[in-house]
């Protein structure tokens, strides 16, 4: 009962947040979003690198230097905290992936949603991820997904798929095993349903683990 009440309250709070600034034009909202992202980058002393530099570093980001690579086509910024010790998702493969995440609304400066909290620790967001010749698609399992429950969609944000080609996603089977771990700055057009509709950017801290087939 407590979880049901909390989920309703959580969904309501997201609606309240997303219902602001209806008088703004879409251009105004995009300007506001871009300004918020730039301010977040400056405040957090993020060192933005190009895709070319990222490639020259063997597709890694230096966390000591707080590097994030910018993908201009999507506007997503990515920091790879840990590549993982599993395998890349191969072309033609469909994999079940288990996700822990925290979603930070950059516009409001608050944690908006997370399954890393004690209350939601039993909920691991499950996605079905397919690599079709280098194009990645994914959907949430509606029966086990905080994102799908709160935002009413099984579509995985496009921004979440940006890191996939660079990660070796596996399981914690040895003491030396490590989960793939990234941080992302995701603009509204690459985000979840509410972010896209109401034009706000989010920062995500995400770990990826392979599920059992």
VODREN-384478 format. One record per residue (C-alpha): residue number from 0; x, y, z; residue in three letters. Coordinates in Angstrom, 3 decimals, m for minus. Layout:
N
ATOM  seq         x         y         z  type
ATOM  NUM         X         Y         Z   ALA
...
This chain:
213
ATOM  seq         x         y         z  type
ATOM    0     0.000     0.000     0.000   UNK
ATOM    1     2.840     2.376     0.864   UNK
ATOM    2     4.446     1.784    m2.518   UNK
ATOM    3     1.157     2.356    m4.357   UNK
ATOM    4     0.599     5.643    m2.509   UNK
ATOM    5     4.188     6.709    m3.124   UNK
ATOM    6     3.918     5.877    m6.810   UNK
ATOM    7     0.739     7.946    m7.143   UNK
ATOM    8     2.373    10.840    m5.317   UNK
ATOM    9     5.449    10.514    m7.499   UNK
ATOM   10     3.442    10.546   m10.702   UNK
ATOM   11     1.463    13.548    m9.460   UNK
ATOM   12     4.638    15.459    m8.657   UNK
ATOM   13     5.957    14.808   m12.154   UNK
ATOM   14     2.711    16.146   m13.620   UNK
ATOM   15     2.954    19.282   m11.473   UNK
ATOM   16     6.548    19.857   m12.566   UNK
ATOM   17     5.669    19.351   m16.215   UNK
ATOM   18     2.588    21.584   m16.156   UNK
ATOM   19     4.534    24.827   m15.763   UNK
ATOM   20     5.288    27.501   m18.345   UNK
ATOM   21     2.440    26.701   m20.744   UNK
ATOM   22     2.565    30.306   m22.022   UNK
ATOM   23     6.021    29.799   m23.540   UNK
ATOM   24     6.556    29.117   m27.226   UNK
ATOM   25     8.431    25.979   m28.224   UNK
ATOM   26    11.385    28.137   m29.269   UNK
ATOM   27    11.363    29.736   m25.798   UNK
ATOM   28    11.336    26.301   m24.190   UNK
ATOM   29    14.267    25.109   m26.308   UNK
ATOM   30    16.255    28.223   m25.396   UNK
ATOM   31    15.484    27.654   m21.736   UNK
ATOM   32    16.544    24.019   m22.038   UNK
ATOM   33    19.836    24.866   m23.772   UNK
ATOM   34    20.597    27.510   m21.164   UNK
ATOM   35    19.885    25.011   m18.380   UNK
ATOM   36    22.209    22.415   m19.924   UNK
ATOM   37    25.001    24.956   m20.393   UNK
ATOM   38    24.599    26.192   m16.822   UNK
ATOM   39    24.703    22.596   m15.527   UNK
ATOM   40    27.906    21.922   m17.475   UNK
ATOM   41    29.567    25.033   m16.068   UNK
ATOM   42    28.364    24.447   m12.504   UNK
ATOM   43    29.613    20.858   m12.478   UNK
ATOM   44    32.910    21.704   m14.219   UNK
ATOM   45    32.247    19.233   m17.003   UNK
ATOM   46    34.976    18.966   m19.620   UNK
ATOM   47    33.185    18.481   m22.949   UNK
ATOM   48    35.155    16.562   m25.586   UNK
ATOM   49    34.414    15.895   m29.254   UNK
ATOM   50    33.569    12.539   m30.797   UNK
ATOM   51    36.953    12.660   m32.524   UNK
ATOM   52    38.788    13.004   m29.215   UNK
ATOM   53    36.575    10.313   m27.710   UNK
ATOM   54    37.529     7.944   m30.544   UNK
ATOM   55    41.223     8.783   m30.124   UNK
ATOM   56    40.910     7.780   m26.451   UNK
ATOM   57    39.658     4.316   m27.449   UNK
ATOM   58    36.046     5.350   m26.869   UNK
ATOM   59    36.574     6.218   m23.218   UNK
ATOM   60    36.086     9.319   m21.107   UNK
ATOM   61    38.554    10.382   m18.436   UNK
ATOM   62    36.521    10.579   m15.233   UNK
ATOM   63    39.398    12.249   m13.365   UNK
ATOM   64    39.096    15.136   m15.823   UNK
ATOM   65    35.291    14.868   m15.668   UNK
ATOM   66    35.076    14.376   m19.421   UNK
ATOM   67    31.764    14.015   m21.233   UNK
ATOM   68    31.627    13.391   m24.969   UNK
ATOM   69    29.028    15.365   m26.934   UNK
ATOM   70    27.176    13.574   m29.727   UNK
ATOM   71    26.056    16.487   m31.946   UNK
ATOM   72    23.429    14.503   m33.859   UNK
ATOM   73    21.432    13.804   m30.701   UNK
ATOM   74    22.659    16.509   m28.337   UNK
ATOM   75    23.396    13.825   m25.720   UNK
ATOM   76    26.458    14.169   m23.481   UNK
ATOM   77    27.942    10.917   m22.152   UNK
ATOM   78    30.451    10.004   m19.491   UNK
ATOM   79    31.471     6.347   m19.316   UNK
ATOM   80    32.168     5.608   m15.671   UNK
ATOM   81    32.794     1.921   m16.370   UNK
ATOM   82    32.690     0.096   m19.709   UNK
ATOM   83    31.774    m3.179   m18.015   UNK
ATOM   84    33.310    m6.629   m18.093   UNK
ATOM   85    30.753    m8.436   m20.215   UNK
ATOM   86    30.168    m8.432   m23.976   UNK
ATOM   87    29.025    m5.921   m26.556   UNK
ATOM   88    25.475    m6.372   m27.855   UNK
ATOM   89    26.132    m8.103   m31.170   UNK
ATOM   90    24.401    m7.349   m34.456   UNK
ATOM   91    21.248    m9.442   m34.685   UNK
ATOM   92    21.147   m10.004   m30.926   UNK
ATOM   93    18.236    m9.291   m28.606   UNK
ATOM   94    19.159    m9.130   m24.933   UNK
ATOM   95    17.308    m8.627   m21.680   UNK
ATOM   96    18.934    m5.786   m19.767   UNK
ATOM   97    18.422    m4.851   m16.113   UNK
ATOM   98    18.761    m1.169   m15.288   UNK
ATOM   99    19.321     0.845   m12.139   UNK
ATOM  100    18.985     4.574   m12.668   UNK
ATOM  101    18.546     7.977   m11.105   UNK
ATOM  102    16.867    10.739   m13.099   UNK
ATOM  103    17.813    14.324   m12.254   UNK
ATOM  104    15.676    17.113   m13.710   UNK
ATOM  105    18.240    19.714   m14.758   UNK
ATOM  106    15.610    22.435   m15.031   UNK
ATOM  107    14.330    22.080   m11.466   UNK
ATOM  108    17.583    20.838    m9.947   UNK
ATOM  109    15.940    17.831    m8.294   UNK
ATOM  110    16.046    14.040    m8.394   UNK
ATOM  111    12.808    13.275   m10.189   UNK
ATOM  112    12.825     9.480   m10.301   UNK
ATOM  113    15.109     6.675    m9.136   UNK
ATOM  114    15.039     2.952    m8.471   UNK
ATOM  115    18.210     3.280    m6.392   UNK
ATOM  116    16.239     4.377    m3.334   UNK
ATOM  117    15.274     2.011    m0.523   UNK
ATOM  118    11.574     2.303    m1.374   UNK
ATOM  119    12.063     1.212    m4.991   UNK
ATOM  120    15.072    m1.077    m4.515   UNK
ATOM  121    12.959    m4.131    m5.394   UNK
ATOM  122    12.072    m2.634    m8.790   UNK
ATOM  123    14.751    m3.170   m11.424   UNK
ATOM  124    13.755    m1.683   m14.759   UNK
ATOM  125    13.868    m4.424   m17.389   UNK
ATOM  126    14.276    m3.704   m21.078   UNK
ATOM  127    14.416    m5.815   m24.214   UNK
ATOM  128    17.265    m4.455   m26.352   UNK
ATOM  129    17.885    m5.340   m30.008   UNK
ATOM  130    20.849    m4.519   m32.224   UNK
ATOM  131    19.795    m4.609   m35.881   UNK
ATOM  132    22.889    m3.905   m37.980   UNK
ATOM  133    24.053    m1.168   m35.630   UNK
ATOM  134    20.625     0.343   m35.002   UNK
ATOM  135    19.458    m0.144   m31.423   UNK
ATOM  136    15.840    m0.349   m30.306   UNK
ATOM  137    14.480    m1.134   m26.865   UNK
ATOM  138    11.291    m1.317   m24.851   UNK
ATOM  139    10.544    m1.504   m21.153   UNK
ATOM  140     8.899    m4.533   m19.586   UNK
ATOM  141     5.665    m2.943   m18.425   UNK
ATOM  142     5.400    m5.385   m15.503   UNK
ATOM  143     8.783    m4.379   m14.103   UNK
ATOM  144     9.655    m0.796   m14.909   UNK
ATOM  145     9.398     2.316   m12.797   UNK
ATOM  146     9.948     4.452   m15.904   UNK
ATOM  147     7.060     2.827   m17.789   UNK
ATOM  148     4.757     3.025   m14.780   UNK
ATOM  149     5.385     6.699   m14.052   UNK
ATOM  150     5.592     8.000   m17.613   UNK
ATOM  151     3.003     5.698   m19.170   UNK
ATOM  152     5.163     4.451   m22.031   UNK
ATOM  153     7.221     1.342   m22.706   UNK
ATOM  154     9.480     3.270   m25.088   UNK
ATOM  155    13.044     3.516   m23.793   UNK
ATOM  156    14.357     7.093   m24.158   UNK
ATOM  157    16.537     7.380   m27.254   UNK
ATOM  158    19.202     9.039   m25.128   UNK
ATOM  159    19.565     5.879   m23.056   UNK
ATOM  160    20.604     3.933   m26.170   UNK
ATOM  161    23.464     6.267   m27.114   UNK
ATOM  162    26.015     4.508   m24.815   UNK
ATOM  163    25.123     0.950   m25.849   UNK
ATOM  164    27.672     0.537   m28.705   UNK
ATOM  165    30.501     1.407   m26.298   UNK
ATOM  166    29.552    m0.832   m23.360   UNK
ATOM  167    30.393    m4.441   m22.528   UNK
ATOM  168    27.262    m5.442   m20.672   UNK
ATOM  169    27.503    m8.486   m18.423   UNK
ATOM  170    26.696    m9.831   m14.970   UNK
ATOM  171    28.465    m9.789   m11.618   UNK
ATOM  172    29.796   m13.343   m11.759   UNK
ATOM  173    33.318   m12.787   m10.371   UNK
ATOM  174    34.808   m10.538    m7.714   UNK
ATOM  175    36.452    m8.609   m10.551   UNK
ATOM  176    33.232    m8.222   m12.562   UNK
ATOM  177    31.978    m4.690   m13.110   UNK
ATOM  178    28.665    m3.395   m14.393   UNK
ATOM  179    28.578    m0.963   m17.292   UNK
ATOM  180    27.972     2.476   m15.783   UNK
ATOM  181    27.330     5.808   m17.490   UNK
ATOM  182    26.150     9.317   m16.807   UNK
ATOM  183    24.139    11.078   m19.480   UNK
ATOM  184    22.844    14.563   m20.109   UNK
ATOM  185    19.759    13.987   m22.235   UNK
ATOM  186    17.908    16.826   m23.988   UNK
ATOM  187    14.134    16.670   m24.161   UNK
ATOM  188    13.912    15.350   m27.721   UNK
ATOM  189    15.933    12.284   m26.679   UNK
ATOM  190    14.205    11.849   m23.337   UNK
ATOM  191    11.167    10.221   m21.764   UNK
ATOM  192     7.603    11.181   m22.687   UNK
ATOM  193     7.148    13.996   m20.158   UNK
ATOM  194    10.532    15.543   m20.935   UNK
ATOM  195     9.764    15.516   m24.656   UNK
ATOM  196     6.299    16.999   m24.193   UNK
ATOM  197     7.305    19.689   m21.704   UNK
ATOM  198    10.832    20.346   m22.985   UNK
ATOM  199    13.190    19.770   m20.079   UNK
ATOM  200    16.605    18.050   m19.959   UNK
ATOM  201    17.605    15.320   m17.533   UNK
ATOM  202    20.851    13.915   m16.204   UNK
ATOM  203    20.878    10.156   m15.742   UNK
ATOM  204    23.161     7.921   m13.725   UNK
ATOM  205    22.634     4.409   m15.110   UNK
ATOM  206    24.045     0.916   m14.667   UNK
ATOM  207    23.360    m1.867   m17.172   UNK
ATOM  208    23.380    m5.590   m16.360   UNK
ATOM  209    22.458    m8.562   m18.515   UNK
ATOM  210    19.406   m10.429   m17.356   UNK
ATOM  211    19.022   m14.185   m17.456   UNK
ATOM  212    17.508   m15.393   m20.715   UNK
